[in-house]
C-alpha cells in the first residue's frame, strides 16, 4: 500500500494535502482497499462550512456505504467533478485523480492533530 510522505492522515482513514490556506481531502489507499470497488461518491457539502470530524459526504462500495469525515474545519470550495462519472478513481488513484474535496482551513491549529505517514502506518498495523 502507498502512503505518500507529503500527506497527512486521520484515524478515520482520510488523507489531507495542505496547499497554502486550502486542503485537498480524500480517502487513503488502505480505506479504498478495505471498502472494495467504489461505485458512487455522494458529497453535497459544497459551499458549506463543515466542522472538524463532521460528515461531509458518503462513499458507496458494492457491499457498503461509509461516511466521510472532514479532518479540518473549513468551507468546502470544490467537489471533484470527475467522481460523478468515474467513482472508481478513488480505487485506482486515491491520492491523485481520486481526491474528493478542496476546502479552506478555518483553524490552522487543527493540522497539528493529523498523523504523519509513519504514525498512520502504525495505526493500521503496517
The 8 nearest C-alpha neighbors of each residue, nearest first, counted from 0:
[[1, 28, 2, 29, 32, 125, 27, 120],
 [0, 2, 28, 3, 29, 27, 94, 4],
 [3, 1, 116, 4, 0, 28, 27, 6],
 [4, 2, 5, 6, 1, 116, 94, 7],
 [3, 5, 6, 116, 2, 115, 7, 117],
 [6, 4, 3, 7, 16, 116, 115, 2],
 [7, 5, 16, 4, 15, 3, 14, 8],
 [6, 8, 15, 115, 114, 14, 113, 16],
 [9, 7, 14, 114, 113, 13, 15, 115],
 [10, 8, 11, 12, 13, 113, 114, 14],
 [9, 11, 12, 8, 119, 122, 13, 114],
 [10, 12, 9, 13, 68, 67, 8, 70],
 [13, 11, 9, 10, 27, 30, 26, 8],
 [14, 12, 26, 9, 25, 27, 8, 11],
 [15, 13, 8, 25, 7, 24, 26, 27],
 [14, 16, 24, 7, 6, 23, 8, 17],
 [15, 17, 6, 23, 22, 18, 24, 7],
 [16, 18, 22, 21, 19, 15, 23, 20],
 [19, 17, 21, 22, 20, 16, 23, 15],
 [18, 20, 21, 17, 22, 104, 103, 16],
 [19, 21, 104, 103, 18, 22, 17, 107],
 [22, 20, 103, 18, 102, 19, 104, 17],
 [23, 21, 17, 102, 16, 101, 18, 103],
 [22, 24, 101, 16, 15, 100, 102, 17],
 [25, 23, 15, 100, 14, 99, 98, 101],
 [24, 26, 98, 99, 14, 13, 27, 93],
 [27, 25, 13, 14, 12, 30, 93, 31],
 [28, 26, 30, 29, 13, 12, 14, 31],
 [27, 29, 31, 30, 93, 32, 1, 0],
 [28, 30, 32, 27, 31, 33, 0, 12],
 [31, 29, 27, 33, 32, 28, 12, 26],
 [30, 32, 34, 28, 33, 29, 90, 35],
 [31, 33, 29, 35, 30, 34, 28, 90],
 [32, 34, 30, 31, 35, 29, 28, 36],
 [35, 33, 31, 32, 60, 30, 36, 37],
 [36, 34, 32, 33, 31, 60, 37, 61],
 [35, 37, 60, 61, 38, 34, 90, 87],
 [38, 36, 60, 87, 59, 39, 86, 35],
 [37, 39, 60, 86, 59, 36, 61, 87],
 [40, 38, 59, 86, 37, 58, 41, 60],
 [39, 41, 58, 57, 59, 86, 42, 82],
 [42, 40, 57, 56, 58, 43, 39, 59],
 [43, 41, 56, 44, 55, 57, 40, 78],
 [42, 44, 45, 56, 41, 55, 78, 47],
 [43, 45, 47, 42, 55, 46, 75, 56],
 [46, 44, 75, 47, 43, 76, 77, 78],
 [45, 47, 75, 76, 74, 44, 48, 77],
 [48, 46, 44, 74, 45, 75, 49, 76],
 [49, 47, 74, 73, 75, 50, 46, 72],
 [48, 50, 73, 72, 74, 47, 53, 51],
 [51, 49, 72, 53, 52, 73, 48, 71],
 [50, 52, 72, 71, 70, 69, 53, 49],
 [53, 51, 68, 69, 70, 50, 54, 71],
 [54, 52, 68, 51, 50, 69, 55, 49],
 [53, 55, 68, 67, 56, 66, 69, 52],
 [56, 54, 67, 44, 68, 69, 53, 42],
 [57, 55, 42, 67, 41, 54, 66, 43],
 [58, 56, 66, 41, 67, 65, 40, 42],
 [57, 59, 40, 65, 64, 39, 41, 66],
 [60, 58, 64, 39, 38, 37, 63, 40],
 [59, 61, 37, 63, 38, 36, 62, 34],
 [60, 62, 36, 63, 38, 37, 59, 35],
 [63, 61, 60, 64, 59, 34, 35, 36],
 [64, 62, 60, 59, 61, 65, 34, 58],
 [65, 63, 59, 58, 60, 57, 66, 62],
 [64, 66, 58, 57, 59, 63, 67, 60],
 [65, 67, 57, 56, 54, 68, 58, 64],
 [66, 68, 56, 57, 54, 55, 65, 69],
 [69, 67, 54, 52, 53, 55, 70, 66],
 [68, 70, 52, 51, 71, 53, 55, 54],
 [69, 71, 51, 52, 68, 9, 72, 13],
 [72, 70, 51, 69, 109, 73, 104, 50],
 [71, 73, 50, 51, 105, 49, 104, 106],
 [74, 72, 103, 105, 104, 48, 49, 102],
 [73, 75, 48, 103, 47, 102, 76, 49],
 [74, 76, 102, 45, 46, 47, 77, 101],
 [77, 75, 102, 101, 46, 45, 74, 103],
 [76, 78, 101, 100, 75, 45, 79, 102],
 [77, 79, 100, 99, 80, 45, 101, 76],
 [78, 80, 99, 81, 100, 82, 77, 98],
 [81, 79, 82, 83, 78, 84, 77, 99],
 [82, 80, 83, 79, 85, 84, 86, 96],
 [81, 83, 86, 85, 80, 84, 79, 40],
 [84, 82, 81, 80, 85, 86, 40, 39],
 [83, 85, 82, 81, 86, 80, 39, 87],
 [84, 86, 82, 87, 81, 83, 88, 38],
 [87, 85, 82, 88, 39, 38, 89, 37],
 [86, 88, 89, 90, 85, 37, 91, 38],
 [89, 87, 97, 91, 90, 86, 92, 85],
 [88, 90, 97, 93, 87, 92, 91, 86],
 [91, 89, 88, 87, 31, 92, 93, 37],
 [90, 92, 88, 89, 93, 87, 97, 96],
 [91, 93, 97, 95, 88, 94, 89, 96],
 [94, 92, 97, 89, 95, 90, 28, 98],
 [95, 93, 92, 98, 97, 96, 25, 27],
 [96, 94, 92, 97, 93, 98, 88, 89],
 [95, 97, 98, 92, 88, 94, 93, 89],
 [96, 98, 89, 93, 88, 92, 95, 94],
 [99, 97, 25, 96, 24, 95, 94, 93],
 [98, 100, 25, 79, 24, 78, 97, 101],
 [101, 99, 78, 24, 77, 23, 79, 98],
 [100, 102, 23, 77, 76, 22, 75, 24],
 [103, 101, 75, 76, 22, 74, 21, 73],
 [102, 104, 21, 73, 74, 20, 105, 22],
 [105, 103, 73, 106, 21, 20, 107, 72],
 [104, 106, 73, 72, 103, 107, 71, 74],
 [107, 105, 108, 104, 109, 72, 71, 73],
 [106, 108, 109, 110, 104, 105, 111, 71],
 [107, 109, 110, 106, 111, 112, 105, 71],
 [110, 108, 111, 107, 112, 106, 71, 113],
 [111, 109, 108, 112, 113, 107, 71, 106],
 [110, 112, 109, 113, 108, 107, 114, 7],
 [113, 111, 110, 109, 114, 108, 9, 70],
 [114, 112, 111, 110, 8, 9, 7, 115],
 [113, 115, 8, 7, 118, 119, 9, 116],
 [116, 114, 7, 118, 117, 8, 119, 113],
 [115, 117, 119, 118, 4, 2, 120, 114],
 [118, 116, 120, 119, 115, 121, 114, 4],
 [117, 119, 121, 120, 115, 116, 114, 122],
 [118, 120, 122, 116, 121, 117, 114, 115],
 [119, 121, 125, 117, 123, 122, 118, 124],
 [122, 120, 124, 118, 119, 123, 125, 117],
 [123, 121, 119, 120, 124, 118, 10, 125],
 [122, 124, 120, 121, 125, 119, 29, 10],
 [125, 123, 121, 122, 120, 119, 118, 117],
 [124, 120, 123, 121, 122, 119, 117, 0]]
